[in-house]
C-alpha cells in the first residue's frame, strides 16, 4: 500500500481538489494523510467533516514547522510500504501510483525514490520537471530538465535523476529508515535536495518516471525574486553546503553564497 502525505497551510480548496482527484482516478491501494500545518484558523476539522465517510483519508493537526516538519508529522500515522509526498496544489487525471511502485520494485534493494513527470496544470502540455541535473558544487544550483518545454518523446524515457522533486516524490519505507526523514532545519527550500543527497549517500538510486504524470498549479510566471524568497533560498543553500560539502568545496561554496550571491 502507498501512504500519500500532503501538507496543508490555509489551502483548503486546493487540498480538497487534490484529494478528490485521487479518490476519483487512483486504482492502486492507498491512504491519504492530510497534515494541517498550522492553518489560521485551523482547517483540520473541516477535512474531517468533508471526508468523514472515507476511511482512506486521515487528518493530522500540526504546528507550522515547515515543509519537512509537516511531512514528517504525517509519517507518524502512515502505514504504507511506500510513502508518496505530494504538494497540496497538485492533482492527477489518471492513476499514477502503480507506475511509481513498479519503478521502485524493479530493483527494491537499490531504488530508493522516484518522482513522476510534472506538468503545469494551467497548461497541461508544458513540462515543469522531467528530472534534475546535478547541483553545482559551487553555486548549489541545478536545472529542471524539460522545464517550460512541450511534452514529447524525448521526455518519455525513465532515467535516473540527481534529485527528486519536492512537489511529488515517492520513497520506500526501507530507504526512509536507512537515510532518515527529511531534515527540518531548512523550513523552506532544499529539503528534498538535501534528502535526495542523504538517500544517495545511503546507497540508493533516484528515478524520474514519465509513465506517471502529476499536474502542478504552480504559476509559470510567478515572481521569483522577492526579498523573503531570496532570504530563505540563500539560507537553505548555506545550510546545504555545510551539511553536504566538505573541504575546499564547502569553503568556496559558502564564500560564494555569503559574499557574491548575497
JOBELQUI-V418559 format. One record per residue. PSI is psi in radians with two decimals (NA if undefined). NEAR is the number of other ideal C-beta (glycine too) atoms within 8 Angstrom. Layout:
PSI:NEAR + PSI:NEAR
//
This chain:
2.69:9 + 2.28:16 + 2.02:14 + 2.15:11 + 2.21:14 + 2.54:16 + 2.23:12 + 2.27:15 + 1.74:10 + 0.62:7 + 0.77:10 + -0.89:11 + -0.81:6 + -0.77:10 + -0.74:13 + -0.68:10 + -0.69:9 + -0.85:15 + -0.83:13 + -0.60:8 + -0.61:11 + -0.76:12 + -0.55:9 + -0.67:6 + -0.44:10 + 2.38:11 + -0.25:5 + 2.57:9 + 2.23:4 + 2.84:14 + 2.66:13 + 2.21:11 + 2.01:14 + 2.10:15 + 1.93:14 + 1.88:15 + 1.12:15 + 0.53:9 + 2.54:13 + 1.91:5 + 2.95:4 + 2.43:8 + 0.07:11 + -0.76:12 + -0.58:7 + -0.71:8 + -0.73:16 + -0.68:9 + -0.79:7 + -0.62:7 + 0.54:10 + -0.56:6 + 0.05:3 + 1.83:7 + -0.19:3 + -0.30:7 + 2.14:11 + 2.59:8 + 2.32:11 + 2.25:13 + 2.25:6 + 2.79:12 + 2.88:6 + 1.58:9 + 0.61:11 + 3.05:12 + -0.87:12 + -0.73:13 + -0.72:13 + -0.79:15 + -0.69:14 + -0.56:11 + -0.61:12 + -0.51:15 + -0.49:11 + -0.41:7 + 0.09:8 + 2.39:11 + 0.05:6 + 2.76:12 + -0.42:6 + 2.54:14 + 2.13:14 + 1.85:15 + 2.16:11 + 2.43:13 + 2.62:11 + -0.27:12 + 0.71:9 + 3.00:14 + 2.88:10 + 2.73:13 + -0.11:7 + 2.89:6 + 2.50:10 + -0.45:12 + -0.70:12 + -0.73:9 + -0.67:12 + -0.76:16 + -0.69:12 + -0.72:9 + -0.74:13 + -0.66:13 + -0.01:8 + -0.59:7 + 1.33:7 + -0.35:9 + -0.37:4 + -0.50:8 + 1.95:15 + -0.40:15 + 2.72:15 + 2.48:14 + 2.53:15 + 3.02:14 + 2.39:14 + 2.30:15 + 2.75:15 + 2.21:13 + -0.60:10 + -0.33:7 + 1.38:8 + 0.02:8 + 0.06:6 + 2.31:12 + 2.54:15 + -0.59:13 + 2.26:15 + 0.74:11 + 2.84:11 + 2.52:13 + 2.80:7 + 2.63:6 + 2.42:9 + 2.38:8 + -0.24:7 + -1.00:8 + -0.28:9 + 0.68:11 + 2.67:6 + -3.12:11 + 2.49:7 + 2.04:11 + 2.33:12 + -0.01:11 + 2.21:9 + 0.34:6 + 2.72:9 + 2.43:6 + 2.48:10 + 3.09:7 + -0.57:4 + -0.25:5 + 0.14:13 + 0.17:6 + 2.16:6 + 2.51:8 + 2.81:7 + 2.60:6 + 2.65:12 + -0.60:10 + 2.67:12 + 2.83:15 + 2.24:12 + -0.33:9 + -0.42:13 + 1.92:14 + 2.34:14 + 2.38:15 + 2.70:13 + 2.71:14 + -0.60:10 + -0.74:8 + -0.67:13 + -0.75:12 + -0.62:7 + -0.70:10 + -0.32:12 + 2.91:6 + 3.05:8 + 2.43:11 + 2.42:11 + 0.17:10 + -0.28:5 + -0.71:15 + -0.97:9 + 2.39:7 + 2.49:7 + 0.03:10 + -0.82:13 + -0.51:12 + -0.72:11 + -0.76:15 + -0.68:12 + -0.71:13 + -0.70:11 + -0.67:11 + -0.72:15 + -0.68:10 + -0.52:7 + 0.01:10 + 0.22:7 + 2.68:13 + 2.59:9 + 2.47:15 + 2.66:14 + 2.23:15 + 1.79:13 + -0.18:12 + -0.26:7 + 2.28:11 + 2.24:12 + 2.42:15 + 2.22:13 + 2.30:14 + -0.02:11 + 2.39:9 + 2.45:6 + -0.27:9 + 0.37:3 + 2.47:6 + 2.26:4 + -0.01:5 + 0.60:5 + 2.61:7 + -0.73:5 + -0.74:6 + -0.75:9 + -0.61:9 + -0.90:8 + -0.57:11 + -0.79:9 + -0.72:11 + -0.77:9 + -0.70:12 + -0.68:14 + -0.77:11 + -0.73:12 + -0.76:14 + -0.75:13 + -0.51:9 + -0.51:7 + -0.20:7 + 2.88:10 + 2.85:4 + -2.45:6 + -0.57:5 + -0.72:10 + -0.76:11 + -0.85:8 + -0.70:9 + -0.77:15 + -0.66:11 + -0.75:9 + -0.84:11 + -0.77:15 + -0.44:8 + -1.01:7 + -0.95:6 + -0.77:9 + NA:6
//
